[in-house]
């Protein structure tokens, strides 16, 4: 099968090649370079040492994953032919090097010949101590999920303007346009090192960009900070519930704040209905606070921790989306919802529809009625079209009138018939893809708005609503409807 010596060439200067690297270069074995675009290659040329570069693969393929896989495949083939080969990597083989990661997963013997990474000269240039937190990421794969505002970040592989544009967009959305970062060129290459301290909005204006260009993003300092992440929220809540925290927060239990979850959820819905994005941001924060609050209470009481909550959620999402994670085919969104429910039911051990309906949570009545009807429809207990629900509403309406006539308005049988009528209206809403809870909430707001109009108009007339007769109020009501 052969053996591959994976050799680090250091950050750039020939003087920083290790004795181990020099020994392999002069070993007489076949030499392969991931890229020829590295200053130490001058040593190979000076000594007349033959090598093969894989830069041609970069020129052939646009996708980096494919490039790395092709390089590894070629190395394994060459090792099987020649028995022992050298493979050279810029910097340290174990730092930000995908091909090495892939090689170590292969069924082939390897040996690492270490070299200085680009990290040491970078932190020297910017004057930052990594003991306070340092994260290293690849610019070609950089996403919002990798941003860590509580650690310094080195973003390597920032070798062209397109990558810098993407970095600018991602970083500015978190840190802001004016947050200052360092651009470091050729760290560790004597005579070629260059460092620029610039605001994020200037990232795509850098004139000199190359394969040895990296971005250094310092963590957000505690002083005057306005940006916080999930970990910050956990820390704040932990402090509030500590001995040095807030007496009220310390006293709370799952039971004492459970109502707040419902209230904050409704305020989120209100913000959505109003189309108020700024308020939605605030209300989502308030709802998130309830989750973090309960997690901290659970941790303090030795019941559970946040990782258990996030792990349970992630595992649930994976389990209930086999069409994504297990590549099972679905035809449309309705089938997705149906599969979701079937998987949920299986996990909870339901035996029949009755088990499912009895275990529905304590939703508001309108929402629960809709959920009940949805689940019943899954087993085929449903109308064929909208005619059924419309006729059912008429039937239940006349049954309400009949109950009032036969038993009087205070009889509990009238209450039963009213419930049946509302249930029938919910069923029609379901057929029309209208959320009855949302629809009724909109009507509530519409009613309040019209009452406000009536009161303003009555004041202009020098009257109060409570002193007006029903006909006058009806006139104002119709006027409010037309306004």
N, C-alpha and C positions, 0 to 999 in steps of 0.2 A: 504493500500500500504506500510506503514511503513516509517521509517525515518533512514537516515544514517548520523552519525556524522563522518566527515572526519577530522582526527587528525594528525597534524604534529609532528613527533618525533625529529625534530631538526637535526643538521648535524651529531651527533654521540655520544656526551658525555651525560651520564645520568644526569649530573648536569645542562644541558641546556634544559631539559624537562620543559615545562611551567606548571603553576598550573592548567591551563585548561586541558592540556594533562593528568596530573596525576589524575585529577578528573574523566576523562573518563575511564582511565585504571582501576581505583578502583570503577567504577560505578556498577559493577556486571553484566553489559550487555555483550552480545556476542562480542568477539574481533576477528578481521580479519586483518592480515598483508599482504601487497602486497608482502613483502619479509622478511624472517627471517634473512637475511644477513645484520644486522644493529646492532651496539653496544648497543643501548638502549634496545634491546630485553633481555639483561641480567637482567634488572629490572623486567620484567615479570616473568622470571625463579626464580629470588631471592624471589619474593613475592608469588610464586606459583599460578600465575594468568594464567588461561588457554587461549590459543589463537589458531587460525587456520591460517596457512600461505599458500599463493598461489604460492609458489615456485614450486610446483608439476606441475602447468600449464606451467611454463617456460621450465620444463624438457620434457613436452609432445609436445610442439609446437615450431617450428623453426622461425615462422613469428611473429614478435612482435605485429603487428596490431591484429592478431588473439588472442594472449595472452591477450592483454588489453581488447578486446571485451569479452572474456570468463570470465575474472575477474569481469567485470562490470555486466555481466549477472548473475553470481553467487551471487554477492552482492545484487542485486535487488531481487533475489529469496529468499535469507536469510532474508532480511528486511521484505518481505511480510509474512514470516513465524513467525519471532520473534518480529516484530513490531518496535523495535529500536535496532540498532547495531552500533558498532564502527569499523571504517576502518582506519588503521594506515599507514601513508606514511612517508618515510624518508624525512627529511628537512621540507620545507614549502609546504603545499598541493597545493598552487597556483604557484609554481615554477617548471617548467620542469616536469610536472606530467600528462601523457596522460590519465590515468584512471580517474583522477579527472575531466579532461576536458570532457570526455565522460559521466561521472556521472551527471555533471551539465546540460547536454543536455537531460537527461532522465526525464520522468514524475514521479519524486519521490522527496520527501522532503529531503533536505540535510542541514547540518550546518557545517561550517568550524571552526575548533579549530586550530588556527595558531601555527606555530612553527618557530624557526630560520632556515633559509635556509643555504645551503652550501656556498652561495655567500659571506656573511659577513666575515667568517673566511678566505676564499680564497683571497679576496682583501687585507685583513690584512697581509697575508703571502707574497704576491707579492708586497705589498706597492704601489698599484695603486688606484687612486681616480676615481670612476665611473662617476663623474660629467662630465668628458671629453669624455664620450661615452663608453657604455658597451653593448655587445650583447651576449645573452645566447642561445646556440644551442645544439641540441641532436646529439651526435656523430653517432648514429645508422641511422640517416636520413641526415647526413651532405653532402652537395653538393657545387659545385662552386658558385651557385647562392646565397648561404648564406654567402660567404666570404665578409667581410667589412674591407678593409685595413685602413679606417679612424676611426675605433672604436676598442677598446679592445674586445676580444671574449673569453668567457668561453665555452669550448666544454665539456659538461658533458656526462656521460654514456660511457666513454672510458675504458671499463672494460676487454677487451681482446686484444691479439696481432693482430688479424685480423683487428679489428677496427683501431688500431694504424697504421697499414700498409696503410689502406685506407686514414687515415688522413694525413699521411706523403706524399703520392702521391698528394693529392689535395692541401695541403698547400704549398708544395715545388714548384708546378707549378705557384703559385702566388707570394709567398714571397722569393723563392729561398732556396736552400738546407741549407745554413749557417745561415739563420735567426733564432734567439734564441727565444724559448718559454719556459714556465714553465710547468712541470709536477707536479701536486699536488695530494698527496695521503692522504686520511682520514682527510680532512680539518674539523677542529672543534672537532676532537677526541683527547683528551689530551693523550699524550704519544705515539700516533700512527701517528701524522702528519709528513709528509715528503715532501720536495719540492726539485725539481731538475731543474736547468737552463741549457738547452741543445739546440744545433742546431736541426733544423727540421729533418735532415737526420738520427739522432739518435733515432727518435721516436719509431721505431720498435725494438730497442735494449734494451728497458727498461725491467729489470728483474722482478720487482714487479708490477703487474697489478691486479686491483680488482674492485669491484663494487663501491668503493669510490675514483676512479681515475678520474681526470679531466685534461684537457689541457687548459692553459691560454695563449692566443696569444695577445701580445701587438700590438696596432696599429702602423703603420709605421710613424716614426717621420718626421717632415718637413725638418729637416737638412739633406742635401745630399741625398734626396729621389730620387729614380730612377723608382719607381713603382707608377702608377697612375690609378685610375678607372674612370668610367663615370662621377661621381659627381665632381671629380677633373677637368675634362675637362670643365664641365659647369662653375665651379668657375673661371677657367682661362679665358674663353671667356667673362664671366661677367666682370672680371677685365679689360680685354683689351678694352671693350666698355664703361668703366666707365670714369668719369672725370679725373681719374689718370692713364688712360690707353693709348692706342696707337691712335694717331690722325687718321691714315688711317682706322683702324678697326671701329672707331666711325663714320666715314663718310659713311660707306657702307650701301646699301639698298638691298632688295631682287633682284631688277633689276640689280644693278651694279655687283653682284657676280653670277648671274645665269649661265653665260657661264662656270664658274669654275666647276659647278656640272657636266656638260657634259665632260669637259676636264679630271677631276679627274676620272670619270667613265671609260673613254677610257684608262687611264693609269692603272687602275685596270685590265682591259681586257688584256692589253699588258703584264702585270706581269704574268697573268695566262697563256697566250700563250707562254711566255718564260720559264715557269716552275720555275720562280724565287720566291721562298717562302719568302725570306727576303724582297725582293722588294714588294711582295704582301702585307705583313704586313704593310709596310710603306704607300703604296698607299691606302689601306683600311682605314688607319688612316686619310689620306688626304680627302678621300670621307666622312668619318664620321665628319670631321671638317666642311664640308659644311652643313651637317644636323644641327649640333650644332650652327653654325653661323646663319643660317636662324631662328632657334628657339629663339636665343637670340635677334635677330632683331625683331621678332614677339612679344616677351615679352616686349622689350623696347618701341615698338610702341603701346602696349596695344591690339594687335591683337589676340595672342594666346600664350600658354606656352608649354613647353616640355611635361608635363603630358598629355595635350590634344593630342599631336602627338603620344605618346606611347600608350595611351588609344585607339585612333582611329585605330592604327595598330593592337593592341591585339584583339579588337572587330572584326576587319575585318578577322583576321586569324581564330578566333573561328567560325565566321559566315560562312566562306567559306570552313571550314573543318568539315562538319556535320558527316562525316564518322569516325572522331576521337572523337569529343566532344558530338555528339548525337548518336553515335554507329550505323550510317547508313552504310549499306554494299556497297562497290564498288568492281569491279572485277579486275581493273588494273589501271595503272597510266594515261592512256589516258582518262579513265572515270573520274578520279580525275580532270584533266585539263578541261574536258567538263563541269563538275558540277561547277567548279570554275567560268568559264565564264558565265554559266547560272545564278548563284547566283549574280555575279557582274552586269550582265545586268538587272536583276530584281530590284536590289537596285537602279540602276541609271534610271529606268523607261523607258528603250528602248522599242519601239513598234515593230520595225522590223529590218531587216538586214541593211537597209540604215542608220537608226539612229546609229547603232553600228559602221559602217564603217566611217561615218562622224565625229564621236566623238573620233576616234583614235588619240592619242597624236602626236606631231610633231617629230616622230622618224626619224632617217636617212632613206633615200628613200628605200634602200635595205631591212632594217628591217620592214619598214611599208608595203612594198609589201608582205613580208612573212606573216605579221599579217593579212592583208586583205584576203589573200588566205586561211589562217587557219580558219578565221571566216566564209568565204563563204563555205568552206568544211563542216562546222558543220550543214549547212542546206541542204547538199547533192549536192552542185554545185562543183563537183570535178571529176577528171579522175578516171577510175576504176583501172588502173595500170600505170606503168612507160612509157608505149608505148605512151600514150597521150601526156605527157609533151615533150618527145623526138621529136615526130612528129611536135608539135607546135613550137619548136625551129627551126626546118628546115623551116617550113612555114614562120615564122617571119624573118628568115635570108634572104630568097629569096625576101620577101617584101621590105627589106632594099635595096637589090641590085636593085630591080625594081624602087624604089623611087629615088635612086641616078641617075639611067639611064634616067628616065622620067623627073625629076624636077631639077637635079643638086644637088651637095652636100651641097649648102648653103640654100636650101629650108627648111622651118620649118617642112614640111611633112616628111623629112628624120629624123629629130629629133623625131617625133612621132613614126616612125617605129623602131628607135633604142630603144626607151623606151619600145615598145612592145616586142622587142627581149630580153631585160634585164629582163622584167617581166616574160617572159617564162622561162628564165634560173633560176630565183628565184623559180619558181614553181617546176622545176626539183630538185633543191636543197632541197625543202621541202619534196619531195617524198623520197629523199635519206637521210633524217634527217641530212642534212648539213646546218649549219647557214651561209647564203650567206655573211653576214657582216664579220663574222670571216674568212670565206674562202678567201674573197677578201683582207682582211687585211694581211693574210698570204702570198698571192701572191705579195702584195705591198712590204713586207719585203724581199721576195725572189728576186724580181726585184732589190731592192736596193743592196742586197748582191752580185748579179751578176755584177751590175755596178761597185761596189767596186773592184771586182776581175778583171774586164776589165781594170780599171784605173791603178791598180797595175801592171798588165801585160804590159800595154802600156808604163808605166814608165821604165820598164826593157828594153823595146825596144827603149828607148830614144825618145818616141813620146807622144803626147797628143791625147785623143780621138777626139777632135774637128778638128785635122789635118789629121785624118785617113779617108780613103774612106769607103763606106758602106760595101764592101766585107770584108775588114780587120776587121771591127767591128763585122760583122756577124761571122767571124772565132773565134774571141775572145769570143763572146756570146756563141757559141757552146762549146767552151773549158770550159767556166764558168759553163755551164749546166752539163758537165761531171765531174767537180771537186768535 
